[in-house]
Amino acid sequence: MREEQGDDVTISMAKGSSSNKRNTEANAIEVEVDQVEVPPGKFNLKLGG
């Protein structure tokens, strides 16, 4: 996950080996979306797959 200038967040999901999956899960955080204030604007959600 990457934050750019406090506005943009990119979520990258590792694909491939199980070691990458474990590493990604170990560094993951959970966010309650209904408790997050999102500023107006355009957002892109990119999921690997």
N, C-alpha and C positions, 0 to 999 in steps of 0.2 A: 504494500500500500504506500502511496506517495502523496504528499500534500505539496501543492505549488501555490505560493503566495497566499496561503490560508483559504483558498477557494476551491481548488480542483483536487479531487481524489481519484487515483487510478487503482483499481483492484486487479491484480494479476493472479490467476490461479495456475499453479505449476501443473504441468501434465507430463506424463512419462513415468519415470521410475518411482517406486514406492518410497525411496529415501527422500526424494523431493517433496512428496506428499506429507511425510512425517515432519519434515523441516518446516513446511508451510503451516501445518496445523499447530506446531509448537510456537510459531510466531504470530498466530492469529489472535484477533480480538473480536469480541462480540459487541454490537452496538444496538441498542433499542431504538429503532427508527422513529417511533412515535415520540421520542424524547429529544430528538435532534432538531434544532432550528436550521432550516436550509434557506440561504438567501435566494432571492429571485434570480433567474438566469437560465442558461442552457447547460445541461449536464449530460455527459456521456458515460454509460456503464459498459465496460468492455470485459467480457468473460471469455477466457480461453476455452477452446473446445473443438 
